[in-house]
């Protein structure tokens, strides 16, 4: 494949299933559907972590969370590890971002040659230190805000996305004609459909009067019986503030925000086409993680159910065939994908789960590949890990906590935990061995715990952290 430009379109909190391209019966996403029709749609793509800051550090570096040590929402990336942006910039390529990054600060060298309208971690780069608190988990006073801010209308986030779209269209109008000697990379990062669940009227109204199904097939009141998830449910107690009518309204707003996102993507793709650079540009669409939307009583992300950890991933452009690819892939593969696209060549991957170019999987699918996701952030009493291999998903919780395992082919709703069954002992052991081939989960949890305690001490201890400003979603400060 000859070197090409790359346009990465990133959303925030877009569950894989919530688009027409992935078969959702209601959500209207014509731009993404068209992109998928002309390119390769990955059906088994996952985030390295179902929370923004760790996931975005892995997207930048191609490394897993236990390698970046950006464990939580209080430990953002700040250029401390070489990123794909650093590598291609040093090779003379333009590496430009527009929109949300969620790194520590624009004052750090994150690797981009230019950051336009960047959103970085709040609290002067500290992010959300309250997530460092465990033993016991503190009350989460901001939970009520999610329900209270649900409804038809605009928010700071939708206005921010409109500004991102305008800047991206302006950049594509000006620069591709100037940058002709070598390929460029443009990272356009929206915040929709991230909460607050305020959908602009024109997009909210697309779903007025429609039969809006419950979240991804979950039966009302279904909750997992697991000690860690029970503690997380009590901490992230969003669902206590919803009744059935407001849950329906929230789904309508989420799908409205997804259609709003799709329309912004449509505008950027039109600007790319008008620039004359489309025929020389690979387009990648992805989201940093998903959204539970009330499934199992959970809202937002932070768990290893498909709605939270599975992401949409579409690749289109020159020499990218139309089709569906079932290779398990990770957003950590984006780093190698960008580097190969612009002509740096593929980075060396010694293990199958390490960052590798998506083009290679398009040319030669690897259905036997396995991938990792990790969670070490707030709301959980312990670290936990997910391995996806073939039809099985295995979730390991640190300490003496029981594992979970699901057969996603037979049980796509993840209602039947196979881990306690003696009949599935062989599958459970095989999945545990795959996890152990990447890391020692208890040793990694211990390193994360040491980092947590050190950072908590640096911030003055539990009481000092509790006194810091908290928030439910990062404020727009650009």
N, C-alpha and C positions, 0 to 999 in steps of 0.2 A: 504494500500500500504506500503510495507516494505521500510525502508530507502534506498536511492540510491545516487550515485554521480549525479552531475548536470553539464552539459556543456552548457553554454549560448553563442550562436553565435549572435553577434549584428552587424548590419550594420548601415550606416548613410545615411539618405536621400533616402531610397528605398521605393517608392510608392507601396502600396499593390498590385495594379493591374499589376505592371510591372514584372511579372514572369509567367512562364508557369503554375505553380501550381495554380495561380489565374486566368488563362484563357487568358493571353495576347497572341495575335496572332503571335507575332514576337519574343519576348524576349526568349532567350535560357538559361534556368536555370536547367539543368538536375539533379544536386545534390540536389537542393531544391525541385524539383519535386519528386524525389525519397524519400526524407525525408517526404514529405507530404503524399505520397502514403502509407507509413508505419506507419504514426502517425495521429494526429488530427490537422486539419487545421481550424483555427478560421477565420470566414468570416466577423466578425464585431469587429475587434480589432482596438483600437485607442490610440494615444499618449496623455498623460496628458497635453502636450503643443507642438504646432508645431514649436519648436525651441530647439536647442540642450541642453543648460545648464539647463533650468527649467525641461525639460523632463527627463534628466539623474538624477537630484536630486530626482524626484519622483520615478524613477526606483529603486534607492538605498534605499529610505526610505519607500516606499509604501504609501506616503502621497500626497495630491494634492498640486498644486503650491501655493495656498493661505495659505496652512498650512506650507510648507517648507520656504516660503518667499524668495525662490530663483526665484524672479519674472522675471529676465531678464538675458541677456548675460553679464551683469556686476555684477551679484550676484551669483557666483557659489557655489555649495556645498563644505563644508570644514570640514565635520565630526561633525557639530554642532548639528545634530539630529542623533539618533541611526539608523544605516542602517542594512539591512539584513547581510551585511558583518561583522559588529561588532558582531551581535548576534551569527552567526554561528562560528566565530573565538573564541569568548569567551566560546563557548561550546566545543572547542577543534577540530573544523574542519578546514582544510586548505581552505582559501578563496583567490584565486589568480586571478589577472587580467593581461591580455596581450593586450596592445594597447590603443586605445582612451578611456579616461574617461571623460575629460572636467570638472573636478573638479577644485578647486582653485590651489592646489599645492601638489606635492608628499611629502612635508614637513608636511602636515597635517595628522592626523590619520583618514583616510577615511574609515577604517574598514578592508581593505584587509591585509592579512598576508604578501603578497608580491605583488608589482606592477612592472611588466616587460614592458619596453618600453612605459611608460605612456605618453599620450598627455594630458596636462592640459591647462587651460585657458591662453591665451596670455597676454601680458602686465603685466608680473609678477603677474598673478592671477587676475588682474583687468578685464580681458575679453575685452568686447567692450563697454566702457563707453559712446561712442557717441550715443548709443541707449537710453541713459537717457534723451536726449534732445527733448523737445517738445515746442510748443508755441513760435515760430513756429518750425516745423520740419526742420532740416538743409538739405542742399543738400547732396546727397550721392555720393561722388566723385568716389567711387570705383566700381560703377555699370558697367562701360564700360569693366572692367576686365573679367567678365564672358564670354562675347562674344569674347573678344580678345584671351582668352586662350582655345578656343574650337578647337578640332581637333584630328587627329590621332597621337598618341605618348604617352610617359610616363610623369609622373609628380612626385613631391616629395611624393604625396599621394599614388600613385601606388607602388612606391618603399617602402614606409612605410608599406603598406599592405603585401608586400612580406616578409618583416622582421617579421611582426606579425605572419604570417603563419609559417615561419621557427621556431620561438620561441615556438609557440603553439605545433607544431609537436614534437619539442625537449622535451618540458615539458611532453607531453603524452608518449613519449618513455621512459622517466626516472622515473616519479613520481608515476603513478598509481600502479606499482608493489611494491613501498615502503610504500604507504599509504593504508594499508589493515584493520586497526583497526576501522576506521570510514569513512563515506563518505566525499568526497571533492567537492568543487565548483570551476569551472574554467570559468572565464568571458573573452571571446575572442572577442575583439571589433575592427572591421575594419572601415576605413573611406569611402571606396567605397560604393555606386556610387556617393558620394558627389562631387560637383564641386571642382576644375576645370574639365571641361568636356573634359579631355584628356584621350582617351581610348588606352591602349596598342595595338600595331598593330595586333597581332594575334586575338584579341577579336573585335577590330574595323572591321576587315576584314570579320567577320562572317555576317555582315550586309551590305556589299558592294553589290550593285545591287538589294537589296531587296526592296520591296514596304514597306516603313516605314510610318505607319499611323500617322495622327496628334495626339496630346497628348490626349489620352483617350477619343476620340470622340468629342472634342470641335471644333466648327466651327470657321474658321479664323475671327478675328476681334470681336468676342463676348466679351463683357465686362459687368460686373455687374453695375447696376445703384444704387449705394449706397454711401452716403457721406464719410463714413470711408474708404471704399475700394477705392474710388477715390483718397483720400489723400495718401493711401498706395501705389497705383499704381504710383502716381507722385513721391513718395519717392524712392520706389524700381523700378527705371525706367530702369531695365535691357532690357526690350523689345525694347526700342528705338534704341539699338545698333545691333539688329538682322534684317536681311531681310529673305525672304522665304528660300533661299538656305542655310543660316546659321542656321535657325531653323531646317531644315532637318538634317544638319550636327550635330547639338546639340543632336537631338533625337538618331541619329545613335551612337554617342559617349556615351550617357547615357545608352543605351541598351548594348553597348560594355562593359562599366564599370560594369554593372549588371552581365554580363556573366563572367567578370574577377573576381568579388566577388564570384560568384558561384564556380569558379574553385578553389579559395582559400579555400572555405568551403569544397569542395570535398577532398582536401589534408588533412585538419584537421580531417574530418570524417574517412578517411583511417587510419590516425595515431591512432585515438581512437580505431578502429577495430583491428589494429595490436598490440595495447597495451594489449589486452585481457580484457579491462574494459568495452567494449561496452554493454555487457549484463547486467551490473549493473549501467548503466548511462542513466539518462533522458537527452534528448537533446532539447533545446529551440532555435528556430531561431526567431529573431525579428529585427525591425529597429526602430530607435529613433523617426522618423517622416518620412513624404513622400517628394515628389518633384512635383511642379506644371508643370514644363517643358513647359512653355508657355501657359498653359491653362488659358483662360480668360485674357491673356496678362501678367500673373504673372509667375515669375521664382522663384526657391528655395521653400520656405515654408511660414510660418507666417500668413496664412489665414486658415479659417475653411472649405474650400472645401475638398472633399474626397481625392484628389490627395496629399494634404498637410498633413491632419490629420489622415487619415486611414493608418494602417500599416499592413504588413504581420506578422503573428504569427503562428508558427508551433511547436507542441510538439510531441516528439517521444521517445520511449524507453520502458523499462519493464513495463508491465501492462497498457500501453497506447494504446487503440484500434485505428485501422485505421478508419477514418471517417471525416466528416465535422461537425463543431459546430457553430451554429448561435448565441450563447449567446453574448451579447455585453460585451466586456472585455477591460481592460485598461492595459497599461504597468505598472501602479501602482500595478497591481496584481502580478508582478514578485517577489516582496519581499516576500509575503506570500507563493508563489509557491516554492521558494528556501528553505525557512525555513521548510516547510512541507516535501519536497523531502529528505533533509538530516536527517530528524528525529526529528526536534524541535517541531513538532506539529503546528497546524494552529493557527495564531494569532487571537484574538477576533475581529470580525467585527460587530459593532452595527448597521451599516446601509448597505444596499445592494450594494452601490457604493464604499465602502471601500475595501482596499486590501484583496483579498481572493485567495486561491490556485486555479490555473487553473484546477488541477485534480478534484476538486469538481464540476466544470462546465462540465467536460468531463463525470463524473459519472451521473450527474443530470443537464442537460442543463436548463438555466433560460432565455428564450427568452424575458421575461418581464423586465429584469434588465435594468437599465439606467446608463449611464456613463457621465463623465464630462471632458471637455478639456478647458484650459484657455490660453489667450495670453495677456501679459502685457509689451511686449518688444518694441524695437525700430521700427520706421517706422509707428507706429500707433498713432493717437492723443488720443486714449482712450483704456482702457482695454475692452476685450470682452471674451465671454464664449460660449461654445457649449454643448448642451445636446443631446445625441442620445438615443431615446426610441422607440422601435418597428420600424415602417417604417419612423418615423419622425426625422428630425434633426432641432434643434432650435438654433439660434445664437443670443445672447443678447449683444448689444453694450452699454457700459456705457453712462450716460448722457441722453440727449434727442434724441439720434440717433435711427432710426427705427431698429427693429429686422428683421431677415430673418428666413424663415422656408421652408423646402423642404420635399417632400414625396419621399424618395429614392427608393421605390419600383416602383412607377409610373414614376419617373423622375430621373433616376440614374445620368444623366449629370448635374443635379442641375441648370437647365435653367429657372425654373418657381418658383419664390419666392411666397409662399402662405401667408406670414405674412400680407400683406396689405389687403387681402381678408376678407370681413365680413363673408363670408361663412365658413371660417376656424377659426373664433374667438374662438370656443371651444377648438380646438386643440392647438392654440397658448396659451390660458390661462392654459391649462393642462401642457404644456411644461414649461411655466414660473413658475408654481407652483413647478414642479420637481426641477428646478434650485434653487428656494427659499428654498426648503427643505435641500439643501446642504449649501448654503451661501446666504447672502444678497449681490447681485452683486455691488450695489453702495457703500456699506460699505467696501467691499474688494477692490474695485477700489480706495477708499479713503485711505486705508492703504497702498496700493501700491504707491499712489501718495506721501504720506508722506515719504516713504522709498526712492523714487526717488529723492525728493528734498533734503533729508538729505545726500544721497550719492553724489549728484551733488555738494553740498556745501563742503563736505569732499574733493572732488577732485579739489576744487578751483573755481567752477563756470563754466558757459557756455564757456567762452573764453579759460579757461585752458583745458577743455575737448576737445574742437575743436582742440587744439594744440597737443593733444596726437596722437600717431601713430594709424592710422586706418588700416583696412584690410578687405578683402572680404571673406576670409576663414582662419582659424587658421593655422599659419605656423607650419611646423614640426620642433620641437626643441629638439628631443630626440636622 
